[in-house]
Amino acid sequence: MKNLLYLQEGLLKDDHAIVSGYIDELDMKTANDEMAKAGEKFGFKTILIHGKVYGLMAEIAGNLGYLDPSPYGKLLKKWDVYTPTVGGFGSNCRMLMVIEQFDGKSLLVDWTGFLIGGVKGEGENADAVLAYLLEREREARINAATVDQVKAEEHTMRKELHRINVLTKKIALCKTAGVSAPPSIDNDFFQVTGMHLPAAAQEKLFKGE
């Protein structure tokens, strides 16, 4: 996954290909989780609709420091960020977002819109939001590094178990044949069991039987 600096570069250069490339790599579940956490952090309401978490544009614009949400809306429109209206999701959405009963024009913003607002926004609080986004990214990369470490340890364990399995078969052959093993096999056997092989089975082991 590309980092926020990549997104910031695309926004500063007005490069739609870079910005689109970053957005296309966003994982839906992660984006939803992060949007919900951002809502808790900055105090704006969120709602899950059709598999995506949204917040009200007006509230998010206020969190970014805009006195008027219009500049924020124009920024998102410039970058082709989808901002559906509350009215498109029915009365339950209006009720859950605690807005006027007949307000169907309020716009909703997802994680993509929040990201762009934090990275490129010009509101008074945009720097604080960007600092939060960078910290969240740092934590995610630390967690990912931990996962990679666990995977590496599991891979090493699987290799070791395979080696022990092969060695066990050779040990069984040694016991059956009653002959000594080559020094390398005896050393491996000693590392695994703490015992040396019986002094007899070289012939069959060398033959690969």
PyMOL CGO cylinders between C-alpha atoms (Angstrom):
from pymol import cmd
from pymol.cgo import CYLINDER

trace = [
    CYLINDER, 0.00, 0.00, 0.00, 1.34, 3.43, -0.97, 0.3, 1, 1, 1, 1, 1, 1,
    CYLINDER, 1.34, 3.43, -0.97, 1.79, 5.93, 1.85, 0.3, 1, 1, 1, 1, 1, 1,
    CYLINDER, 1.79, 5.93, 1.85, 0.21, 9.34, 2.44, 0.3, 1, 1, 1, 1, 1, 1,
    CYLINDER, 0.21, 9.34, 2.44, 3.22, 11.15, 1.00, 0.3, 1, 1, 1, 1, 1, 1,
    CYLINDER, 3.22, 11.15, 1.00, 2.39, 9.54, -2.34, 0.3, 1, 1, 1, 1, 1, 1,
    CYLINDER, 2.39, 9.54, -2.34, -1.16, 10.87, -2.11, 0.3, 1, 1, 1, 1, 1, 1,
    CYLINDER, -1.16, 10.87, -2.11, 0.09, 14.28, -1.03, 0.3, 1, 1, 1, 1, 1, 1,
    CYLINDER, 0.09, 14.28, -1.03, 2.46, 14.41, -4.00, 0.3, 1, 1, 1, 1, 1, 1,
    CYLINDER, 2.46, 14.41, -4.00, -0.40, 13.67, -6.41, 0.3, 1, 1, 1, 1, 1, 1,
    CYLINDER, -0.40, 13.67, -6.41, -2.62, 16.33, -4.84, 0.3, 1, 1, 1, 1, 1, 1,
    CYLINDER, -2.62, 16.33, -4.84, 0.12, 18.97, -4.93, 0.3, 1, 1, 1, 1, 1, 1,
    CYLINDER, 0.12, 18.97, -4.93, 0.96, 18.18, -8.55, 0.3, 1, 1, 1, 1, 1, 1,
    CYLINDER, 0.96, 18.18, -8.55, -2.71, 18.00, -9.57, 0.3, 1, 1, 1, 1, 1, 1,
    CYLINDER, -2.71, 18.00, -9.57, -1.93, 14.53, -10.88, 0.3, 1, 1, 1, 1, 1, 1,
    CYLINDER, -1.93, 14.53, -10.88, -5.21, 12.59, -11.11, 0.3, 1, 1, 1, 1, 1, 1,
    CYLINDER, -5.21, 12.59, -11.11, -3.42, 9.37, -12.06, 0.3, 1, 1, 1, 1, 1, 1,
    CYLINDER, -3.42, 9.37, -12.06, -1.44, 9.34, -8.81, 0.3, 1, 1, 1, 1, 1, 1,
    CYLINDER, -1.44, 9.34, -8.81, -4.48, 10.19, -6.69, 0.3, 1, 1, 1, 1, 1, 1,
    CYLINDER, -4.48, 10.19, -6.69, -6.66, 7.61, -8.44, 0.3, 1, 1, 1, 1, 1, 1,
    CYLINDER, -6.66, 7.61, -8.44, -3.92, 5.00, -8.04, 0.3, 1, 1, 1, 1, 1, 1,
    CYLINDER, -3.92, 5.00, -8.04, -3.81, 5.62, -4.30, 0.3, 1, 1, 1, 1, 1, 1,
    CYLINDER, -3.81, 5.62, -4.30, -7.60, 5.52, -3.92, 0.3, 1, 1, 1, 1, 1, 1,
    CYLINDER, -7.60, 5.52, -3.92, -7.91, 2.34, -5.98, 0.3, 1, 1, 1, 1, 1, 1,
    CYLINDER, -7.91, 2.34, -5.98, -5.62, 0.53, -3.51, 0.3, 1, 1, 1, 1, 1, 1,
    CYLINDER, -5.62, 0.53, -3.51, -7.74, 1.42, -0.48, 0.3, 1, 1, 1, 1, 1, 1,
    CYLINDER, -7.74, 1.42, -0.48, -9.23, -1.61, 1.26, 0.3, 1, 1, 1, 1, 1, 1,
    CYLINDER, -9.23, -1.61, 1.26, -12.96, -1.13, 1.94, 0.3, 1, 1, 1, 1, 1, 1,
    CYLINDER, -12.96, -1.13, 1.94, -12.96, -2.68, 5.41, 0.3, 1, 1, 1, 1, 1, 1,
    CYLINDER, -12.96, -2.68, 5.41, -9.91, -0.69, 6.49, 0.3, 1, 1, 1, 1, 1, 1,
    CYLINDER, -9.91, -0.69, 6.49, -11.39, 2.50, 5.03, 0.3, 1, 1, 1, 1, 1, 1,
    CYLINDER, -11.39, 2.50, 5.03, -14.66, 1.93, 6.92, 0.3, 1, 1, 1, 1, 1, 1,
    CYLINDER, -14.66, 1.93, 6.92, -12.86, 1.21, 10.19, 0.3, 1, 1, 1, 1, 1, 1,
    CYLINDER, -12.86, 1.21, 10.19, -10.68, 4.29, 9.81, 0.3, 1, 1, 1, 1, 1, 1,
    CYLINDER, -10.68, 4.29, 9.81, -13.65, 6.52, 8.97, 0.3, 1, 1, 1, 1, 1, 1,
    CYLINDER, -13.65, 6.52, 8.97, -15.51, 5.34, 12.07, 0.3, 1, 1, 1, 1, 1, 1,
    CYLINDER, -15.51, 5.34, 12.07, -12.42, 5.96, 14.25, 0.3, 1, 1, 1, 1, 1, 1,
    CYLINDER, -12.42, 5.96, 14.25, -11.94, 9.41, 12.73, 0.3, 1, 1, 1, 1, 1, 1,
    CYLINDER, -11.94, 9.41, 12.73, -15.55, 10.21, 13.60, 0.3, 1, 1, 1, 1, 1, 1,
    CYLINDER, -15.55, 10.21, 13.60, -14.90, 9.20, 17.21, 0.3, 1, 1, 1, 1, 1, 1,
    CYLINDER, -14.90, 9.20, 17.21, -11.66, 11.21, 17.29, 0.3, 1, 1, 1, 1, 1, 1,
    CYLINDER, -11.66, 11.21, 17.29, -13.02, 14.43, 15.78, 0.3, 1, 1, 1, 1, 1, 1,
    CYLINDER, -13.02, 14.43, 15.78, -16.61, 14.19, 16.94, 0.3, 1, 1, 1, 1, 1, 1,
    CYLINDER, -16.61, 14.19, 16.94, -18.56, 13.86, 13.71, 0.3, 1, 1, 1, 1, 1, 1,
    CYLINDER, -18.56, 13.86, 13.71, -21.35, 11.33, 13.21, 0.3, 1, 1, 1, 1, 1, 1,
    CYLINDER, -21.35, 11.33, 13.21, -20.85, 8.35, 10.92, 0.3, 1, 1, 1, 1, 1, 1,
    CYLINDER, -20.85, 8.35, 10.92, -23.26, 5.89, 9.37, 0.3, 1, 1, 1, 1, 1, 1,
    CYLINDER, -23.26, 5.89, 9.37, -22.82, 2.59, 7.49, 0.3, 1, 1, 1, 1, 1, 1,
    CYLINDER, -22.82, 2.59, 7.49, -24.83, 2.59, 4.27, 0.3, 1, 1, 1, 1, 1, 1,
    CYLINDER, -24.83, 2.59, 4.27, -24.63, -0.09, 1.59, 0.3, 1, 1, 1, 1, 1, 1,
    CYLINDER, -24.63, -0.09, 1.59, -21.31, -1.35, 2.91, 0.3, 1, 1, 1, 1, 1, 1,
    CYLINDER, -21.31, -1.35, 2.91, -19.60, 2.05, 3.22, 0.3, 1, 1, 1, 1, 1, 1,
    CYLINDER, -19.60, 2.05, 3.22, -19.15, 4.39, 6.20, 0.3, 1, 1, 1, 1, 1, 1,
    CYLINDER, -19.15, 4.39, 6.20, -20.05, 8.04, 5.60, 0.3, 1, 1, 1, 1, 1, 1,
    CYLINDER, -20.05, 8.04, 5.60, -20.03, 11.28, 7.55, 0.3, 1, 1, 1, 1, 1, 1,
    CYLINDER, -20.03, 11.28, 7.55, -21.83, 14.55, 6.86, 0.3, 1, 1, 1, 1, 1, 1,
    CYLINDER, -21.83, 14.55, 6.86, -19.79, 16.89, 4.66, 0.3, 1, 1, 1, 1, 1, 1,
    CYLINDER, -19.79, 16.89, 4.66, -20.84, 19.92, 6.71, 0.3, 1, 1, 1, 1, 1, 1,
    CYLINDER, -20.84, 19.92, 6.71, -19.59, 18.35, 9.96, 0.3, 1, 1, 1, 1, 1, 1,
    CYLINDER, -19.59, 18.35, 9.96, -16.33, 17.15, 8.45, 0.3, 1, 1, 1, 1, 1, 1,
    CYLINDER, -16.33, 17.15, 8.45, -15.73, 20.53, 6.83, 0.3, 1, 1, 1, 1, 1, 1,
    CYLINDER, -15.73, 20.53, 6.83, -16.16, 22.09, 10.26, 0.3, 1, 1, 1, 1, 1, 1,
    CYLINDER, -16.16, 22.09, 10.26, -13.61, 19.66, 11.71, 0.3, 1, 1, 1, 1, 1, 1,
    CYLINDER, -13.61, 19.66, 11.71, -11.17, 20.67, 8.99, 0.3, 1, 1, 1, 1, 1, 1,
    CYLINDER, -11.17, 20.67, 8.99, -11.67, 24.30, 9.98, 0.3, 1, 1, 1, 1, 1, 1,
    CYLINDER, -11.67, 24.30, 9.98, -13.83, 25.53, 7.11, 0.3, 1, 1, 1, 1, 1, 1,
    CYLINDER, -13.83, 25.53, 7.11, -16.36, 28.16, 8.09, 0.3, 1, 1, 1, 1, 1, 1,
    CYLINDER, -16.36, 28.16, 8.09, -18.29, 27.28, 4.93, 0.3, 1, 1, 1, 1, 1, 1,
    CYLINDER, -18.29, 27.28, 4.93, -18.35, 23.71, 3.53, 0.3, 1, 1, 1, 1, 1, 1,
    CYLINDER, -18.35, 23.71, 3.53, -18.46, 24.95, -0.07, 0.3, 1, 1, 1, 1, 1, 1,
    CYLINDER, -18.46, 24.95, -0.07, -14.65, 25.09, -0.60, 0.3, 1, 1, 1, 1, 1, 1,
    CYLINDER, -14.65, 25.09, -0.60, -14.37, 21.57, 0.80, 0.3, 1, 1, 1, 1, 1, 1,
    CYLINDER, -14.37, 21.57, 0.80, -17.11, 20.40, -1.54, 0.3, 1, 1, 1, 1, 1, 1,
    CYLINDER, -17.11, 20.40, -1.54, -15.32, 21.98, -4.51, 0.3, 1, 1, 1, 1, 1, 1,
    CYLINDER, -15.32, 21.98, -4.51, -12.08, 20.26, -3.50, 0.3, 1, 1, 1, 1, 1, 1,
    CYLINDER, -12.08, 20.26, -3.50, -13.77, 16.85, -3.45, 0.3, 1, 1, 1, 1, 1, 1,
    CYLINDER, -13.77, 16.85, -3.45, -15.53, 17.53, -6.74, 0.3, 1, 1, 1, 1, 1, 1,
    CYLINDER, -15.53, 17.53, -6.74, -12.20, 18.41, -8.34, 0.3, 1, 1, 1, 1, 1, 1,
    CYLINDER, -12.20, 18.41, -8.34, -10.86, 14.98, -7.39, 0.3, 1, 1, 1, 1, 1, 1,
    CYLINDER, -10.86, 14.98, -7.39, -14.02, 13.13, -8.45, 0.3, 1, 1, 1, 1, 1, 1,
    CYLINDER, -14.02, 13.13, -8.45, -14.89, 12.03, -4.92, 0.3, 1, 1, 1, 1, 1, 1,
    CYLINDER, -14.89, 12.03, -4.92, -18.41, 10.61, -4.77, 0.3, 1, 1, 1, 1, 1, 1,
    CYLINDER, -18.41, 10.61, -4.77, -20.55, 12.63, -2.32, 0.3, 1, 1, 1, 1, 1, 1,
    CYLINDER, -20.55, 12.63, -2.32, -24.11, 11.26, -2.31, 0.3, 1, 1, 1, 1, 1, 1,
    CYLINDER, -24.11, 11.26, -2.31, -27.01, 13.19, -0.83, 0.3, 1, 1, 1, 1, 1, 1,
    CYLINDER, -27.01, 13.19, -0.83, -28.72, 12.13, 2.35, 0.3, 1, 1, 1, 1, 1, 1,
    CYLINDER, -28.72, 12.13, 2.35, -32.02, 12.08, 0.47, 0.3, 1, 1, 1, 1, 1, 1,
    CYLINDER, -32.02, 12.08, 0.47, -30.81, 9.24, -1.68, 0.3, 1, 1, 1, 1, 1, 1,
    CYLINDER, -30.81, 9.24, -1.68, -30.77, 6.92, 1.35, 0.3, 1, 1, 1, 1, 1, 1,
    CYLINDER, -30.77, 6.92, 1.35, -34.21, 7.67, 2.78, 0.3, 1, 1, 1, 1, 1, 1,
    CYLINDER, -34.21, 7.67, 2.78, -35.58, 8.93, 6.08, 0.3, 1, 1, 1, 1, 1, 1,
    CYLINDER, -35.58, 8.93, 6.08, -33.67, 6.46, 8.26, 0.3, 1, 1, 1, 1, 1, 1,
    CYLINDER, -33.67, 6.46, 8.26, -30.42, 8.04, 7.17, 0.3, 1, 1, 1, 1, 1, 1,
    CYLINDER, -30.42, 8.04, 7.17, -31.70, 11.52, 8.07, 0.3, 1, 1, 1, 1, 1, 1,
    CYLINDER, -31.70, 11.52, 8.07, -32.86, 10.25, 11.44, 0.3, 1, 1, 1, 1, 1, 1,
    CYLINDER, -32.86, 10.25, 11.44, -29.58, 8.50, 12.28, 0.3, 1, 1, 1, 1, 1, 1,
    CYLINDER, -29.58, 8.50, 12.28, -27.52, 11.51, 11.20, 0.3, 1, 1, 1, 1, 1, 1,
    CYLINDER, -27.52, 11.51, 11.20, -29.82, 13.74, 13.29, 0.3, 1, 1, 1, 1, 1, 1,
    CYLINDER, -29.82, 13.74, 13.29, -30.66, 16.27, 10.59, 0.3, 1, 1, 1, 1, 1, 1,
    CYLINDER, -30.66, 16.27, 10.59, -33.91, 17.95, 9.61, 0.3, 1, 1, 1, 1, 1, 1,
    CYLINDER, -33.91, 17.95, 9.61, -36.69, 15.68, 8.43, 0.3, 1, 1, 1, 1, 1, 1,
    CYLINDER, -36.69, 15.68, 8.43, -37.02, 17.34, 5.05, 0.3, 1, 1, 1, 1, 1, 1,
    CYLINDER, -37.02, 17.34, 5.05, -33.31, 17.86, 4.42, 0.3, 1, 1, 1, 1, 1, 1,
    CYLINDER, -33.31, 17.86, 4.42, -32.48, 15.67, 1.44, 0.3, 1, 1, 1, 1, 1, 1,
    CYLINDER, -32.48, 15.67, 1.44, -29.67, 17.79, 0.03, 0.3, 1, 1, 1, 1, 1, 1,
    CYLINDER, -29.67, 17.79, 0.03, -26.99, 17.41, 2.70, 0.3, 1, 1, 1, 1, 1, 1,
    CYLINDER, -26.99, 17.41, 2.70, -23.96, 15.62, 1.28, 0.3, 1, 1, 1, 1, 1, 1,
    CYLINDER, -23.96, 15.62, 1.28, -22.15, 12.59, 2.66, 0.3, 1, 1, 1, 1, 1, 1,
    CYLINDER, -22.15, 12.59, 2.66, -18.40, 11.96, 2.57, 0.3, 1, 1, 1, 1, 1, 1,
    CYLINDER, -18.40, 11.96, 2.57, -16.53, 8.65, 2.87, 0.3, 1, 1, 1, 1, 1, 1,
    CYLINDER, -16.53, 8.65, 2.87, -12.94, 7.89, 3.93, 0.3, 1, 1, 1, 1, 1, 1,
    CYLINDER, -12.94, 7.89, 3.93, -11.56, 9.00, 0.56, 0.3, 1, 1, 1, 1, 1, 1,
    CYLINDER, -11.56, 9.00, 0.56, -13.07, 12.45, 1.02, 0.3, 1, 1, 1, 1, 1, 1,
    CYLINDER, -13.07, 12.45, 1.02, -11.80, 12.69, 4.59, 0.3, 1, 1, 1, 1, 1, 1,
    CYLINDER, -11.80, 12.69, 4.59, -8.30, 11.72, 3.46, 0.3, 1, 1, 1, 1, 1, 1,
    CYLINDER, -8.30, 11.72, 3.46, -8.17, 14.31, 0.71, 0.3, 1, 1, 1, 1, 1, 1,
    CYLINDER, -8.17, 14.31, 0.71, -9.55, 16.95, 3.06, 0.3, 1, 1, 1, 1, 1, 1,
    CYLINDER, -9.55, 16.95, 3.06, -6.85, 16.18, 5.60, 0.3, 1, 1, 1, 1, 1, 1,
    CYLINDER, -6.85, 16.18, 5.60, -3.97, 16.00, 3.15, 0.3, 1, 1, 1, 1, 1, 1,
    CYLINDER, -3.97, 16.00, 3.15, -4.93, 18.82, 0.79, 0.3, 1, 1, 1, 1, 1, 1,
    CYLINDER, -4.93, 18.82, 0.79, -7.55, 20.80, 2.70, 0.3, 1, 1, 1, 1, 1, 1,
    CYLINDER, -7.55, 20.80, 2.70, -6.93, 24.45, 3.51, 0.3, 1, 1, 1, 1, 1, 1,
    CYLINDER, -6.93, 24.45, 3.51, -9.13, 24.71, 6.58, 0.3, 1, 1, 1, 1, 1, 1,
    CYLINDER, -9.13, 24.71, 6.58, -7.61, 25.96, 9.82, 0.3, 1, 1, 1, 1, 1, 1,
    CYLINDER, -7.61, 25.96, 9.82, -7.59, 22.49, 11.38, 0.3, 1, 1, 1, 1, 1, 1,
    CYLINDER, -7.59, 22.49, 11.38, -6.33, 20.59, 8.32, 0.3, 1, 1, 1, 1, 1, 1,
    CYLINDER, -6.33, 20.59, 8.32, -2.84, 20.31, 9.80, 0.3, 1, 1, 1, 1, 1, 1,
    CYLINDER, -2.84, 20.31, 9.80, -4.21, 18.62, 12.92, 0.3, 1, 1, 1, 1, 1, 1,
    CYLINDER, -4.21, 18.62, 12.92, -6.16, 16.16, 10.78, 0.3, 1, 1, 1, 1, 1, 1,
    CYLINDER, -6.16, 16.16, 10.78, -3.08, 15.46, 8.67, 0.3, 1, 1, 1, 1, 1, 1,
    CYLINDER, -3.08, 15.46, 8.67, -1.04, 14.80, 11.82, 0.3, 1, 1, 1, 1, 1, 1,
    CYLINDER, -1.04, 14.80, 11.82, -3.72, 12.33, 12.94, 0.3, 1, 1, 1, 1, 1, 1,
    CYLINDER, -3.72, 12.33, 12.94, -3.68, 10.59, 9.54, 0.3, 1, 1, 1, 1, 1, 1,
    CYLINDER, -3.68, 10.59, 9.54, 0.09, 10.25, 9.60, 0.3, 1, 1, 1, 1, 1, 1,
    CYLINDER, 0.09, 10.25, 9.60, -0.02, 8.78, 13.11, 0.3, 1, 1, 1, 1, 1, 1,
    CYLINDER, -0.02, 8.78, 13.11, -2.70, 6.27, 12.07, 0.3, 1, 1, 1, 1, 1, 1,
    CYLINDER, -2.70, 6.27, 12.07, -0.59, 5.28, 9.09, 0.3, 1, 1, 1, 1, 1, 1,
    CYLINDER, -0.59, 5.28, 9.09, 2.48, 4.82, 11.29, 0.3, 1, 1, 1, 1, 1, 1,
    CYLINDER, 2.48, 4.82, 11.29, 0.53, 2.56, 13.65, 0.3, 1, 1, 1, 1, 1, 1,
    CYLINDER, 0.53, 2.56, 13.65, -0.83, 0.54, 10.73, 0.3, 1, 1, 1, 1, 1, 1,
    CYLINDER, -0.83, 0.54, 10.73, 2.68, 0.00, 9.35, 0.3, 1, 1, 1, 1, 1, 1,
    CYLINDER, 2.68, 0.00, 9.35, 3.95, -1.09, 12.76, 0.3, 1, 1, 1, 1, 1, 1,
    CYLINDER, 3.95, -1.09, 12.76, 1.08, -3.58, 13.01, 0.3, 1, 1, 1, 1, 1, 1,
    CYLINDER, 1.08, -3.58, 13.01, 1.77, -4.79, 9.47, 0.3, 1, 1, 1, 1, 1, 1,
    CYLINDER, 1.77, -4.79, 9.47, 5.44, -5.27, 10.36, 0.3, 1, 1, 1, 1, 1, 1,
    CYLINDER, 5.44, -5.27, 10.36, 4.39, -7.36, 13.36, 0.3, 1, 1, 1, 1, 1, 1,
    CYLINDER, 4.39, -7.36, 13.36, 2.16, -9.50, 11.14, 0.3, 1, 1, 1, 1, 1, 1,
    CYLINDER, 2.16, -9.50, 11.14, 5.03, -9.98, 8.69, 0.3, 1, 1, 1, 1, 1, 1,
    CYLINDER, 5.03, -9.98, 8.69, 7.29, -11.03, 11.56, 0.3, 1, 1, 1, 1, 1, 1,
    CYLINDER, 7.29, -11.03, 11.56, 4.74, -13.60, 12.73, 0.3, 1, 1, 1, 1, 1, 1,
    CYLINDER, 4.74, -13.60, 12.73, 4.43, -14.94, 9.19, 0.3, 1, 1, 1, 1, 1, 1,
    CYLINDER, 4.43, -14.94, 9.19, 8.22, -15.22, 8.92, 0.3, 1, 1, 1, 1, 1, 1,
    CYLINDER, 8.22, -15.22, 8.92, 8.37, -17.09, 12.22, 0.3, 1, 1, 1, 1, 1, 1,
    CYLINDER, 8.37, -17.09, 12.22, 5.60, -19.45, 11.09, 0.3, 1, 1, 1, 1, 1, 1,
    CYLINDER, 5.60, -19.45, 11.09, 7.46, -20.09, 7.84, 0.3, 1, 1, 1, 1, 1, 1,
    CYLINDER, 7.46, -20.09, 7.84, 10.63, -20.91, 9.78, 0.3, 1, 1, 1, 1, 1, 1,
    CYLINDER, 10.63, -20.91, 9.78, 8.65, -23.21, 12.06, 0.3, 1, 1, 1, 1, 1, 1,
    CYLINDER, 8.65, -23.21, 12.06, 7.12, -25.04, 9.09, 0.3, 1, 1, 1, 1, 1, 1,
    CYLINDER, 7.12, -25.04, 9.09, 10.57, -25.55, 7.60, 0.3, 1, 1, 1, 1, 1, 1,
    CYLINDER, 10.57, -25.55, 7.60, 11.88, -26.87, 10.90, 0.3, 1, 1, 1, 1, 1, 1,
    CYLINDER, 11.88, -26.87, 10.90, 8.92, -29.23, 11.28, 0.3, 1, 1, 1, 1, 1, 1,
    CYLINDER, 8.92, -29.23, 11.28, 9.55, -30.54, 7.77, 0.3, 1, 1, 1, 1, 1, 1,
    CYLINDER, 9.55, -30.54, 7.77, 13.23, -31.09, 8.61, 0.3, 1, 1, 1, 1, 1, 1,
    CYLINDER, 13.23, -31.09, 8.61, 12.29, -32.93, 11.79, 0.3, 1, 1, 1, 1, 1, 1,
    CYLINDER, 12.29, -32.93, 11.79, 9.78, -35.06, 9.88, 0.3, 1, 1, 1, 1, 1, 1,
    CYLINDER, 9.78, -35.06, 9.88, 12.43, -36.09, 7.34, 0.3, 1, 1, 1, 1, 1, 1,
    CYLINDER, 12.43, -36.09, 7.34, 14.90, -36.72, 10.12, 0.3, 1, 1, 1, 1, 1, 1,
    CYLINDER, 14.90, -36.72, 10.12, 12.40, -38.84, 12.03, 0.3, 1, 1, 1, 1, 1, 1,
    CYLINDER, 12.40, -38.84, 12.03, 11.99, -41.10, 9.01, 0.3, 1, 1, 1, 1, 1, 1,
    CYLINDER, 11.99, -41.10, 9.01, 15.76, -41.53, 8.82, 0.3, 1, 1, 1, 1, 1, 1,
    CYLINDER, 15.76, -41.53, 8.82, 15.88, -42.25, 12.52, 0.3, 1, 1, 1, 1, 1, 1,
    CYLINDER, 15.88, -42.25, 12.52, 13.26, -44.95, 12.13, 0.3, 1, 1, 1, 1, 1, 1,
    CYLINDER, 13.26, -44.95, 12.13, 15.33, -46.44, 9.30, 0.3, 1, 1, 1, 1, 1, 1,
    CYLINDER, 15.33, -46.44, 9.30, 18.42, -46.42, 11.50, 0.3, 1, 1, 1, 1, 1, 1,
    CYLINDER, 18.42, -46.42, 11.50, 16.61, -48.21, 14.27, 0.3, 1, 1, 1, 1, 1, 1,
    CYLINDER, 16.61, -48.21, 14.27, 15.24, -50.81, 11.88, 0.3, 1, 1, 1, 1, 1, 1,
    CYLINDER, 15.24, -50.81, 11.88, 18.60, -51.42, 10.23, 0.3, 1, 1, 1, 1, 1, 1,
    CYLINDER, 18.60, -51.42, 10.23, 20.54, -51.33, 13.48, 0.3, 1, 1, 1, 1, 1, 1,
    CYLINDER, 20.54, -51.33, 13.48, 23.51, -49.55, 11.84, 0.3, 1, 1, 1, 1, 1, 1,
    CYLINDER, 23.51, -49.55, 11.84, 25.25, -46.21, 12.37, 0.3, 1, 1, 1, 1, 1, 1,
    CYLINDER, 25.25, -46.21, 12.37, 24.33, -43.07, 10.47, 0.3, 1, 1, 1, 1, 1, 1,
    CYLINDER, 24.33, -43.07, 10.47, 26.58, -40.57, 8.70, 0.3, 1, 1, 1, 1, 1, 1,
    CYLINDER, 26.58, -40.57, 8.70, 27.90, -37.87, 11.09, 0.3, 1, 1, 1, 1, 1, 1,
    CYLINDER, 27.90, -37.87, 11.09, 25.64, -35.14, 9.60, 0.3, 1, 1, 1, 1, 1, 1,
    CYLINDER, 25.64, -35.14, 9.60, 22.50, -37.15, 10.29, 0.3, 1, 1, 1, 1, 1, 1,
    CYLINDER, 22.50, -37.15, 10.29, 23.72, -38.12, 13.72, 0.3, 1, 1, 1, 1, 1, 1,
    CYLINDER, 23.72, -38.12, 13.72, 24.37, -34.44, 14.53, 0.3, 1, 1, 1, 1, 1, 1,
    CYLINDER, 24.37, -34.44, 14.53, 20.87, -33.44, 13.37, 0.3, 1, 1, 1, 1, 1, 1,
    CYLINDER, 20.87, -33.44, 13.37, 19.37, -36.26, 15.39, 0.3, 1, 1, 1, 1, 1, 1,
    CYLINDER, 19.37, -36.26, 15.39, 21.30, -35.12, 18.45, 0.3, 1, 1, 1, 1, 1, 1,
    CYLINDER, 21.30, -35.12, 18.45, 20.08, -31.51, 18.01, 0.3, 1, 1, 1, 1, 1, 1,
    CYLINDER, 20.08, -31.51, 18.01, 16.47, -32.67, 17.89, 0.3, 1, 1, 1, 1, 1, 1,
    CYLINDER, 16.47, -32.67, 17.89, 16.48, -35.45, 20.51, 0.3, 1, 1, 1, 1, 1, 1,
    CYLINDER, 16.48, -35.45, 20.51, 19.60, -34.85, 22.62, 0.3, 1, 1, 1, 1, 1, 1,
    CYLINDER, 19.60, -34.85, 22.62, 20.74, -38.44, 21.83, 0.3, 1, 1, 1, 1, 1, 1,
    CYLINDER, 20.74, -38.44, 21.83, 23.16, -39.97, 19.37, 0.3, 1, 1, 1, 1, 1, 1,
    CYLINDER, 23.16, -39.97, 19.37, 22.06, -42.56, 16.84, 0.3, 1, 1, 1, 1, 1, 1,
    CYLINDER, 22.06, -42.56, 16.84, 22.89, -46.20, 17.43, 0.3, 1, 1, 1, 1, 1, 1,
    CYLINDER, 22.89, -46.20, 17.43, 26.25, -47.06, 15.91, 0.3, 1, 1, 1, 1, 1, 1,
    CYLINDER, 26.25, -47.06, 15.91, 24.97, -49.03, 12.96, 0.3, 1, 1, 1, 1, 1, 1,
    CYLINDER, 24.97, -49.03, 12.96, 22.77, -48.05, 9.73, 0.3, 1, 1, 1, 1, 1, 1,
    CYLINDER, 22.77, -48.05, 9.73, 25.21, -46.23, 7.46, 0.3, 1, 1, 1, 1, 1, 1,
    CYLINDER, 25.21, -46.23, 7.46, 24.87, -48.77, 4.71, 0.3, 1, 1, 1, 1, 1, 1,
    CYLINDER, 24.87, -48.77, 4.71, 21.14, -48.31, 4.20, 0.3, 1, 1, 1, 1, 1, 1,
    CYLINDER, 21.14, -48.31, 4.20, 21.31, -44.56, 4.73, 0.3, 1, 1, 1, 1, 1, 1,
    CYLINDER, 21.31, -44.56, 4.73, 24.07, -44.14, 2.18, 0.3, 1, 1, 1, 1, 1, 1,
    CYLINDER, 24.07, -44.14, 2.18, 22.04, -46.20, -0.26, 0.3, 1, 1, 1, 1, 1, 1,
    CYLINDER, 22.04, -46.20, -0.26, 19.02, -43.94, 0.39, 0.3, 1, 1, 1, 1, 1, 1,
    CYLINDER, 19.02, -43.94, 0.39, 16.84, -46.85, 1.40, 0.3, 1, 1, 1, 1, 1, 1,
]
cmd.load_cgo(trace, "trace")
